[in-house]
Amino acid sequence: MFDRLSIRHKLIVLLGLSAALALLTSSIIAIYSTYVSESKASLRVLHQISAIISENMRAALAFSDSASAKNMLAPLHTDPHILFAAVNDESGQTLAEYRSPKLAAETEQSFKLALQDKRLNQADELGRQEHFLERIVENYMSVRRSIVFEGKPIGTLVLVSDTELLWTKIRNFIYMQITASIVTLVMLLFLSLRWRALFTQPITDLIAAMQTVATTKNYHSRLNSRRRDEFDDLYQGFNTMIAEISERDERLSKLATTDPLTGLANRRHAIETMQTMATRAYRKREALGLIMLDIDFFKQVNDRYGHPVGDQVIREIAAILQASAREYDLAARFGGEEFIVLCDGSTSENTVAVAERIRLAVEECRIEYAPGEFMNVSVSLGVFSTTPQENPTIEQWIHAADQALYRAKNMGRNRHALA
């Protein structure tokens, strides 16, 4: 399904997924870092309380004064997060305890079992840990501190607190992080919608240009770019490619429609143009003229002077046709020494006038076939003119003009005959 998305939508999806992954990773790291720092902060507070109590508890332990010890633990009720506290002498006997009213019996028992761990009760372990041990689990955290008098341990203090405040801070941070991530993701997606044009617009412009060229075959369209990045190179490459295609298309079109010797239209192009002219003449109810001509005694020119001179004569006649025909007429080489002129919107009288202009121009032309050597040639012309009817028969018109051409030859050449 992703393959079916457009480039702009793929870019938005990829940007959204990348941003979401980055935000998720950063959030996890931030939450873990916050948990570590807040855990240390919570334990630090518990350490501070236990240090104060330990300092005040030395005299009570030294004299085994249970009442004083209990009085020193009594102020702990002002802190709702302290769950349990106990002072033990060096023999392990409990001198005083404090229990929070919200401490459940089974929870207290679990505390005591945990605190009876041999590792926690070993004096040498406490010594290695700088006279305290700490522990934090999901529901509570504890500090076990050695009470020292004149450099010797005389007892221990155990202080247990819940982790409610810790988890409240963590939850609040998670909520804040989620909110910030959502807001950031929404802003990134919004900005991606606004900025996607920087990346996708050049691509869509290229696609639109290619579709236009493919549909219209207009190879003259160009893409303008003010960019200074790789897309500008892409634009310039597209323009260069289209220019080359246009040039090649023009060459191919010229080859397909032009006679290579004379530069006139070839037979195929002449017939196609005649069909177009006939359709337009029928629609406008106008006349259409057709002149067919060939060079008189052209075989003798080839036999006497050779084919290169014959080609030169053909080129000279082609130049005369171009100069004598009207600007909106079409002159074409029909084959060999035979030519045709299509006279658009031309009556019989106008077509005859064009034919005579061509004949006289050929008759007066002196063709230099060698330095200082000249020759004259003449042409015979068949003239046909009609107002096309529906579904015009082009072949019949050509045949009629060709028959008129043969009559002109039979009448002595160097003349025109009207079909």
N, C-alpha and C positions, 0 to 999 in steps of 0.2 A: 504493500500500500504506500510505503514511503517513496517508492520509485515513481509513483503516479503523481506525486506532489510537484508543483511548479518550483522553480529555483528559489523564488522569493519566500515561499512557504517552507521549503527545506532549510533555508538559511535561518528563518525564525525558529523552527523546531530545534535545529542544532544549537543556536545561540541560547534558547531556553534550557535545553538539556545541559549544556556546558555550564551555564550560570547556576542551574539547580545543583549540579554535582559540586561545583566550587563552593556554593553556599552551604551545602550539606557537610562537606569536608571541613570547612572553616568552623561551622557550628559545632560539630563533634569535638574538634580540637579545643574550641573556646569553652565548651561545657565541661570537658574533662579538666582543662586547666583551672576553671573556676571551682570545680569540685575539689581538686587538690589544694588550691589556695584557701578555700573556705574551710576545709577539714583542718588544715594546719592552724588557721585562725581560731577555729573553735577549740582545738586542743590547747592552743596557747592560752586562751581565756581560762580553761580548766586548770592548766598548770599554774597560772597566776593565783587562782583561788586556793589550790592545794598548797602552794608555797606559803601563802599567808597563814593558812591554818596550821601548817607544820611548824612555822616559827612560834606560833602561840601555844602549840600543843606540847612543847618540850618539857615545861615545868610539870604539867599534869601527868605526863608519862614518867618523869623522873620520880615523882612521889606517888604514882599509881592513883591519882585523884580522878576517879570516875566521874564525879559530879561536875568538876571543872571541865573535863573533856566534853561531857554532854552539853554544858552551857556554851562551849565554843562551837559546837556543831549546830546548835539551835538556830542561829541566824541564817542557816542555809535555806530555811523555809521561804525566805523572801525571793529566792530565785526559783521560779516554777519549773525550770528545766533540770535542776539537780534532783536526781531520783534516789540516790543512796550514798551514804558515807559511813566509813568505819575506821576506828583507830584501834590498832592491835599493838600489844607490847612485844618485846623481843622474843618472848616465848610463844607468841601466836595467840594469846588470849585477848579477846575483844574487851577493850576498855570502855568504848562508847560507840553508839551507832546512830545514824539518822536515816529515816525512811520518809520519802515523800508520800503524802496522802493518796496521790494518784498511782502509786506503784502497786501493781497487782502482785499477789502472793507468788504466782508461778514465775513472774518476771524476776522478782527478788531472788527466788531460789536459783534461777538460771544465773543471775549475777554471782551469787555465792559459789556456785559450782565452778563458774569461770575463774573466780578469784582464788579458788583453792588449787588452781593449777600449780604443779610443783615448780615449774619454771618461774612463775610469778612470785613464788614464796622463797626462792633461793636468794640469800643475801648477797652472794658473790655476783649473781646476775644483776642485781640492782646496782652493785658497785661498778660493774662494767658499763652500765647504762647511765652513769652519772647520777646514781641514787634515785632513778625513777624508771618506770615502764609505762608505756601508753598503748592503748588499743582502741580501734574504731571499727564498728560493724554497722550494719544497716540501721538498727534501732537504738543503739546507744554507743557511747564512748566512755572510756575510763582511764584514769591515771592512778598508778600505784607509786607512792613516793616514800622513800626511806627518811625517817625523822632522826637527825644526827645531833648528838650532844657531845661537845668536846672531842669531836672527831670520831666518835663511835656511834653506830646505829643503836637506838634504844627502842625503836618501834616503826610501824608503817602506817601510812594513811592511804585509804582507798576512797576515791571520789568518782562517782558514776553520774553521767548526765545523759539526757536523751538527745537525739539528733534532729528534733523537730525544727529548731531554728535553722540548722544547716540545710535540711531538705526544703524548707520554705524558701530560703535564698536561692537554692538550686532551681526549684520550680519557677520562681519569679524570673530568674535569668533565662531559663528555657523558654518561657512564654515571651519574654522580651526578644530573645534570639529568633524565635519562630516569626514573631511579628516583623522584626527588622528584615528577616530573610524574605518574607512574602512581599513586603513593601519594595525591597530591592529588586526582587524578581519581576514584579509588576512594572517597576520603572524601567528595568532593562528591556522587557518585552515592548513597552511603549516606545522607548528610544529606538529599539530595533525596527519597529514599524515606521518610525520617522526617518531613520538613517539607512534603511535597507536600500533606498534609492541610490546611495553612494556605491553600492555593490551590485545591485540587481538591475538598476535602470540601464546601464550600458549594455548588459546582456540582453534585456528585453528590447532595447533599441536595435541591436544587431539582429535579433530574431525577427522583429517587425520588418526591418529593411530586407532581410533575406526572403521573407514571405511576400513582400511587395514585389521584389525582383522576380520571384518565381511565378507570381500571378500575372504581372503586367509585362514581363520581359523588358522592362525599362532599365537598361544598364547604365543610364546616366545619373542615377540617384547617388548621392554621396552622404556620408555621415560626418557632421561637424563635431569636433571635440575641443574643449578647453582644459581637459584634464592633463595632468603631468605624470601619470602613473602608467602601469602596464596596459590599462584599458585604452589609453591613447595609442599605444603601439597596435593594439587589436583593431581599433578604428582605422588607423592608417593602413594596416594590412588588408582590412576589408575593402577600403577604397581602392587600393592598388589592385586587388584581385578583380573587383568589378570593372575597373578601367581596362585591365587586360582582357577580361571576358568581352567587354564592349568592343574593344579594338578587334579582337578575334572574330566576334559576331559580325562586325561590319565587313571584315575581309571575306568571311564566308558568304555573307549576303551578296557582296559584290561579285564574288566568284560564281554564285548561283544565278545571278540576274544579269551579268555583264558579259559581253563578248570580249575575250582577252585581246584580240587583234585590234579592234576598232574602239573599244571603250563604250560602244553603244549597248543598249539593252539586247539580250539574246532572245531567241525565238520563244522560249518558255515564258519569260517575263513579259514579252509583248502580248502573248495570248492571254495571260492572266490580267494584264492591264486593260486589254480590249474588253474582257468580260466585265471588269469594274466600270469602265467607261460606258458600256452598253447598258448596264443596270442603272447608272446615274442618268443617262440620256433618256431612258424609258420613263424614269420617275419624273424628270423635268420636261418631258415631251420635247426634247431637243434632237437635232440631227447629229449624226456621227459620220466622219469621213475616214476613208481608208485608201492609202496610196501604196501600191506595190511596184517596185522597179528593180531592174537589174542592168548590169553594164553590158553595152553592146560589144559583140565580138571579143569578149573577155578571154576566151580560150586562145585566140590568136595572140593576145598580149602575153599570156603565159608561155606559149610556144616560142614566140619570137624573142622575148626579153628575159624569160625565166620567172620562176615563182616569187623570188624576192621583190621583183618589180611589180608583179601582180599584187602582192600584199601591200606594196606602197600605194598602188592605185586604189585599192579597197579602202585604205586609211584616208586617202584624199577625198574620196566620195563620202565617207562617213563624216568627215569634217564639214563638207559642204551641206550635208543633211542637217547637221546640228545648227549650222549658221542660217539655213534657209527656212527651217521649220519654225513655227511659233513657239514661244517659251513654254506654253502649256501643252504642246504636242509631244508625242513620243516617237523618236526615231530608233529603229532596231535593225540589227543584222539578222535576216531570216534564214540565211544559209548560203554558203559559197559566195557568189557575187550578187546575191539577191537581198534586197532591203525592203523594209516596210515602214510607213509613217502613219501613226494614228492621230487623226485630227479631231480633237475633242470639241463638241459643239459646233461642228462645221457643216454648212450646207454643201450642196453639189458645186455651186459657183465658187465658194471659198476653197473647197478642196482642190478644184481645178487650178485656182490661182496659186496655191501652194505648190502643186505639181509642176506648173510652168516655171515658177521661180527656181525650183530645184533643177529642172532640165536646162534652163538657160545658164545657171551658175556652173553646171558641169561642163556645158558646151564651151564656155568662155575660159575655163580653167586650163592653164598650161602646166602640165605635170613634169617636173624636172626629174628624170629617172637616172641621170648620170650628169656629171659636171658639164654644163653647157648643152646638154641634150634634153629636149622637151618632147612631150607627146600630148595629143588631145584625145579624149574619149567622150563618148556620149552614153546616155541612158534612155531606156524606154520605160514608160510608166503606165500602169493600169489604175484608174481612179474609180472608187465606189463610194457612194454616200447614201444613207438611209436614216429614217427615224425609227429607232428600235421598237418592236412590239414586245409583248410579254414573252418571256422565255426566248430571248434572241438566239439565233443559230449562228455562232461565230464562224464555224467551218464553212457555211454557205457564203458568208461575206468574203472570206479569204478566197474561196473558189471563184467568186464573181470578179474580184480584183485581179486574180491570176489570169482569168480568161481575157479580161480587158488588156492586160499586159501583153499577152500573146497576139492580140489583134494589133496592138501598137507596133510590135515587131514585124508582123506580116505586112503592115502598111508602110514599112520602110525604115523603121527604127528612129531614134532620136525624136520621139514624139510621145504624146499621151493619148490614151483612149479611155472613154467613159463607159463604165458598165451600164 
